[in-house]
Amino acid sequence: MAEGLKILIADDETPARNRLRDLLSDVGNISIVAEAKNGKEALDLAAETKPDLLLLDIRMPLMDGLEAATHAQKLEPKPHIIFTTAYDTYAIKAFDLNAVDYLLKPIRLERLQAAIDKAHALKPAQILALRPLQKTRGHLSIHERGRVILVPIGDIVYLRAELKYVTVRTVEREYLLEESLTHLETEFAERFLRLHRNCLVASAFIAGYEKRADETGDSQWHALLKGVPETIAISRRQQHLVKQA
Amino acid sequence: MRKNSRLPNLHNLGIHLRILLIVNVLAVLAAMLLSKQLNDILPLLAELSAVVQPIILMSMLSLYVLHPLLNKLKYWQGIFAILLLEMAISALVVSFLSNYFSFDNVSSPYRASALAGAVTAIVLYYFYLQERAYSPAIAEARLQALQARIRPHFLFNSINAVLSLIRSQPKRAESALEDMADLFRVLMAENRDLVPISQEIGLCRQYLNIESLRLENRLKITWQIDDMPPDALIPPLILQPLLENAVYHGIEPMPEGGEIVVEIMPKNKELLISISNPYAPENDHHNGNKMALKNIHERLKLHFDLEANLKTEAKNNRYKVSIRLPYETD
């Protein structure tokens, strides 16, 4: 690589980005390929510029550094990650416990140099260890034809477990996600209702309920949804939800 | 200001409420002691009240009126004056009642006077203890500890921002450091005495200068303070921590930033202050916020007792803190 280590900087504050850029100009054999103002922008730019290293501020609007790092695991190649923060006792404790790289602001040149030298990609165990620090994710990240697509949680109508995947349905289209429905159910418990063994429906998208007869003549409740034509059959066990509505 | 004990603030509603409560509880106790049977308590209390209530009312009225005069005296002189005043009032009331109404049970003015002196001493001793519990060493230390709670987040981010300016804009870096020095001087000072609100506003502007270095045009601030009396006295560092909260919870989580509105105006004999900021419930993590609010609430209580209050509300995507306190000047 002629340009050395490719670095992406993400921080919502201009002076903080300037400072990092200044410092990095004193570090040899690197190049800054992109600068982002929040986690979402960082992921978009990372998909384009394929950096080797992400320098992520923890506290950013729209998407914080921790969530961005989680989604960045789906990038190819998987970038190394160093977090930056001015002050965050909880995060620092977790970083220390799990050997996650981080830099304290104001950042010193020697520290930055040392961190870059030993930077590495996060291991799955480290990603798991960062989970408790995060608020619930604002997006699901979908890996599709070499790209990472971020689907805002608020856009999701329902999540349905298939054989190997979970189908993520928005008003526009469907995506395939490699996560367990049970895990999604716990993480987003206040947003989704489990209407069926294999289906979580966003309560905000439920338009109403309807009783229909199936082929055998048994009747079953269905949930009608806003913005999508299909309906979701409600399993017997969950019918009390209809009565509550 | 508080090296020696002070007389209670007789212009304060809370103080008068406490006086009323103590005296009436004593009256009930007296009725219980004097009555031979349970049934006698109420009639006895009624009789006692007929004498006690006029005395309390007259006392509170005269104390309220005489407060400025009493305040000029030394502490022990003030105590002495209040004792004399109370004894005189009760002697007068009792002799008036026994002359013009036919109260059988009314004691002699001398006895009433002695009793009133004793009750007054109890009430004054209560206020003395209360003041000791609230103001000196312990409370003072707690106050200092509470005040020192500027966010490390702010400190380190600001230093980082100033560092970023040193190479490219040394002049701006200089003035930012000067603002920071002023801010920390106030934060580390002994902030016991009330200060003019204009001074606090100056401090707030310096604080916001530093913040806008980092946040640039994401931080917008509107001052609605044209009617503000600049000499009104407030406890120091009441507004700045609220602005810090507003920035941390209202501006930083928003990609486009937002507007903080500060409104200060007098109303009758009170000063109304409100600070509002944009608010998104999903960004809610209000632990630090609670700490600052609790601290300010406590300090308002220490300074003004029941005369001041603090309220918060979140609606229409804005979070608003409102403070009401007595309008005092030097």
Interface residues (C-beta under 8 A of the other chain):
Chain A: D12 E13 T14 P15 A16 N18 R19 D22 K37 N38 R59 P61 L62 A86 Y87 D88 L104 K105 P106 I107 K135
Chain B: R151 P152 H153 L155 F156 N157 I159 N160 A161 L163 S164 L165 R167 S168 L213 R214 L215 E216 E252 P253 M254 P255 E282 H285
